[in-house]
Amino acid sequence: MTNQLQTQTTFYYNGTSSARDTLRNALGDKFFSVRWTKNDGTESYRNCRLISTAADANTRNIDDYLLVWSVSDKEYRLVRFDTISELKARGRQIKFKKL
């Protein structure tokens, strides 16, 4: 993981594209767990893998989303960045807070 994610249990970010790039660099193609709030207000939790492919271009504003492969659903999921509350990767639990 990048230094920013290695040394913190809370990840503070101010822009979705910079935060997404930090995650892409840190996670690569490794599996992780993510917790977020869906549009209907319910909380969701998935074990998944970050995807970085041409499929990103199909999203209206990809800078606002993480494209992930959900292990349990066996399909792609779009997770809006500003709804992520927690991520677990490589034995670390990281809370997300927008500045």
Backbone bond lengths (Angstrom), bond angles and torsions (degrees), N, CA, C in turn:
res aa  C-N    CA-C-N  psi(-1)  N-CA   C-N-CA  omega(-1)  CA-C   N-CA-C  phi
1 M - - - 1.435 - - 1.529 109.10 -
2 T 1.280 115.38 155.96 1.454 118.95 178.11 1.523 109.76 -69.08
3 N 1.332 116.53 159.71 1.458 120.53 -178.29 1.515 112.51 -54.00
4 Q 1.329 117.35 -40.14 1.459 120.28 -177.69 1.523 111.29 -60.14
5 L 1.316 117.88 -38.76 1.460 120.27 -179.64 1.521 112.22 -86.10
6 Q 1.318 118.69 -24.04 1.456 121.39 179.48 1.513 111.73 -70.74
7 T 1.303 117.34 -35.30 1.451 120.67 -171.22 1.518 113.93 -97.47
8 Q 1.306 118.93 -4.80 1.461 120.75 -175.51 1.520 111.61 -120.75
9 T 1.330 115.50 145.94 1.456 119.76 169.66 1.512 109.88 -97.95
10 T 1.329 117.44 -11.16 1.453 122.85 172.96 1.514 108.25 -124.00
11 F 1.318 116.73 128.49 1.458 122.46 -178.91 1.516 108.27 -103.74
12 Y 1.327 117.02 111.14 1.459 122.41 179.11 1.523 108.43 -95.13
13 Y 1.326 117.11 132.65 1.459 120.02 179.92 1.518 109.58 -140.24
14 N 1.328 115.43 155.45 1.468 118.82 -179.37 1.518 113.06 -122.34
15 G 1.297 117.73 -6.77 1.462 121.01 177.86 1.511 109.61 -146.68
16 T 1.313 116.82 140.40 1.456 119.13 -174.86 1.519 112.83 -69.11
17 S 1.329 118.57 -37.73 1.469 118.88 -176.94 1.523 111.09 -68.19
18 S 1.323 118.41 -39.40 1.463 119.76 178.99 1.529 110.48 -68.80
19 A 1.319 117.42 -38.11 1.459 120.93 178.60 1.524 110.48 -67.61
20 R 1.338 116.65 -41.52 1.460 119.60 178.90 1.519 110.56 -63.09
21 D 1.333 117.16 -41.27 1.458 120.58 178.71 1.524 111.18 -63.84
22 T 1.328 116.86 -39.21 1.465 120.94 176.92 1.518 110.09 -61.08
23 L 1.328 116.70 -43.93 1.469 120.28 178.59 1.522 111.70 -65.71
24 R 1.307 117.18 -43.50 1.469 119.73 179.24 1.519 111.27 -59.43
25 N 1.327 116.49 -42.58 1.463 120.33 179.04 1.520 111.30 -67.40
26 A 1.325 116.82 -37.43 1.458 121.13 -176.73 1.524 112.66 -76.06
27 L 1.323 117.20 -42.07 1.456 121.45 -173.04 1.521 113.41 -90.51
28 G 1.318 116.59 -33.54 1.467 118.52 -174.99 1.514 109.49 56.95
29 D 1.317 116.72 -127.66 1.473 119.89 179.27 1.523 111.67 -107.11
30 K 1.322 117.73 23.38 1.466 122.24 179.67 1.526 111.15 -79.10
31 F 1.323 115.26 155.25 1.456 120.57 177.48 1.524 110.16 -79.72
32 F 1.329 116.08 148.97 1.456 122.45 178.73 1.516 108.62 -154.92
33 S 1.320 115.98 170.73 1.466 122.44 176.52 1.515 108.09 -115.61
34 V 1.321 115.71 143.02 1.459 120.26 -179.85 1.527 109.59 -135.49
35 R 1.325 115.73 139.54 1.460 122.30 176.17 1.527 107.38 -118.03
36 W 1.341 116.37 131.75 1.460 120.75 -179.73 1.511 110.22 -149.37
37 T 1.328 115.33 166.26 1.460 121.90 177.66 1.524 108.52 -100.32
38 K 1.324 115.81 124.73 1.459 120.53 -179.47 1.529 110.75 -77.81
39 N 1.330 116.84 169.35 1.471 122.05 -178.40 1.526 113.31 -57.04
40 D 1.334 116.97 -31.13 1.466 119.75 -179.12 1.532 112.71 -83.81
41 G 1.343 117.34 2.29 1.447 121.97 176.98 1.516 115.12 94.01
42 T 1.335 117.85 -9.05 1.457 120.18 178.21 1.524 109.94 -80.79
43 E 1.328 115.05 154.78 1.457 120.57 179.94 1.520 109.49 -92.12
44 S 1.315 116.16 142.34 1.452 121.17 179.08 1.526 109.37 -127.77
45 Y 1.328 115.69 149.14 1.464 121.54 -179.16 1.517 107.48 -138.74
46 R 1.319 116.94 128.64 1.458 120.63 -178.64 1.524 111.17 -138.89
47 N 1.325 115.15 144.32 1.455 121.72 164.70 1.518 105.33 -88.54
48 C 1.310 116.52 129.87 1.455 118.05 -173.28 1.522 111.68 -156.17
49 R 1.305 113.61 -177.63 1.452 122.48 177.65 1.512 108.13 -134.94
50 L 1.320 116.53 136.95 1.449 121.68 179.98 1.519 109.64 -70.80
51 I 1.320 116.88 134.33 1.459 123.01 -179.78 1.517 108.51 -111.96
52 S 1.304 115.90 135.07 1.465 120.68 177.39 1.523 107.14 -136.42
53 T 1.327 115.21 85.52 1.464 119.89 -176.32 1.516 109.60 -136.69
54 A 1.305 115.87 -176.45 1.462 121.50 177.87 1.527 111.35 -62.79
55 A 1.324 117.53 -18.63 1.469 120.41 178.55 1.523 110.79 -61.57
56 D 1.343 117.05 -22.35 1.466 120.36 177.20 1.519 111.55 -54.71
57 A 1.303 117.76 -34.12 1.465 122.17 -174.66 1.524 112.88 -67.17
58 N 1.323 117.56 -16.13 1.464 120.63 -179.17 1.522 113.30 -76.95
59 T 1.312 118.53 -9.10 1.456 122.46 -178.72 1.519 110.30 -90.45
60 R 1.317 116.10 142.48 1.466 120.50 -178.52 1.523 112.06 -55.63
61 N 1.310 117.75 -52.70 1.460 121.43 178.56 1.527 108.30 -135.15
62 I 1.316 116.24 84.97 1.460 121.37 -173.23 1.515 112.35 -61.08
63 D 1.325 118.41 -22.05 1.462 119.76 179.07 1.520 112.25 -62.33
64 D 1.320 117.71 -21.44 1.465 121.59 -178.90 1.526 113.42 -89.18
65 Y 1.332 118.21 -4.05 1.460 121.61 -171.39 1.527 112.93 -131.14
66 L 1.338 113.64 156.52 1.455 121.60 164.68 1.522 106.39 -107.46
67 L 1.293 117.09 130.56 1.454 121.30 173.89 1.518 106.87 -95.02
68 V 1.332 116.60 120.25 1.457 121.58 -176.63 1.528 110.22 -128.43
69 W 1.318 115.70 157.13 1.452 122.63 171.86 1.525 106.64 -101.47
70 S 1.328 117.40 116.30 1.454 122.46 179.74 1.524 109.20 -81.90
71 V 1.323 116.37 123.19 1.463 121.46 -178.27 1.521 110.51 -66.60
72 S 1.331 117.28 -46.01 1.469 120.22 -176.36 1.525 112.77 -71.04
73 D 1.329 117.15 -37.43 1.465 120.65 -179.12 1.522 112.99 -84.25
74 K 1.334 115.65 -19.62 1.467 121.76 -176.47 1.524 111.57 55.88
75 E 1.345 114.83 44.23 1.452 121.18 176.38 1.523 109.80 -157.59
76 Y 1.323 114.95 168.42 1.453 120.87 -179.79 1.521 110.38 -75.64
77 R 1.321 115.21 147.45 1.452 122.63 174.22 1.520 108.27 -133.30
78 L 1.310 115.86 143.60 1.458 121.37 171.85 1.518 107.28 -104.78
79 V 1.317 116.27 125.17 1.456 121.80 179.74 1.520 107.21 -114.11
80 R 1.326 116.38 118.88 1.456 119.78 179.30 1.527 109.50 -70.15
81 F 1.308 116.08 128.66 1.451 121.81 -171.91 1.518 113.28 -57.81
82 D 1.316 117.24 -41.89 1.461 119.41 -175.40 1.525 113.25 -74.91
83 T 1.345 118.21 1.04 1.459 121.28 177.16 1.526 112.40 -105.63
84 I 1.335 117.91 -5.07 1.467 121.17 -179.97 1.522 109.03 -71.82
85 S 1.323 115.76 130.13 1.461 119.84 177.23 1.521 112.15 -109.36
86 E 1.342 117.05 -25.48 1.460 119.59 -174.90 1.520 110.48 -157.06
87 L 1.319 114.30 147.76 1.459 121.16 176.59 1.519 107.67 -139.13
88 K 1.321 117.12 137.22 1.463 121.85 175.86 1.517 107.84 -120.16
89 A 1.332 115.09 124.98 1.458 119.82 -178.90 1.517 109.60 -152.85
90 R 1.312 115.28 138.62 1.463 121.69 175.31 1.528 112.26 50.42
91 G 1.333 115.46 42.45 1.450 120.81 176.27 1.517 115.57 78.61
92 R 1.321 118.04 8.85 1.471 121.69 -179.13 1.515 110.46 -119.35
93 Q 1.314 115.51 142.62 1.461 121.77 174.65 1.521 107.44 -107.17
94 I 1.322 116.81 125.29 1.463 121.85 -175.51 1.518 109.50 -124.28
95 K 1.315 116.94 124.86 1.463 122.79 175.89 1.522 108.41 -88.97
96 F 1.323 117.45 144.14 1.458 122.67 -179.91 1.519 110.77 -106.32
97 K 1.308 116.63 133.31 1.465 122.82 177.50 1.514 108.42 -138.46
98 K 1.330 115.92 127.79 1.455 120.15 176.44 1.517 109.51 -86.67
99 L 1.331 116.60 134.64 1.474 120.75 178.54 1.498 111.48 -73.15
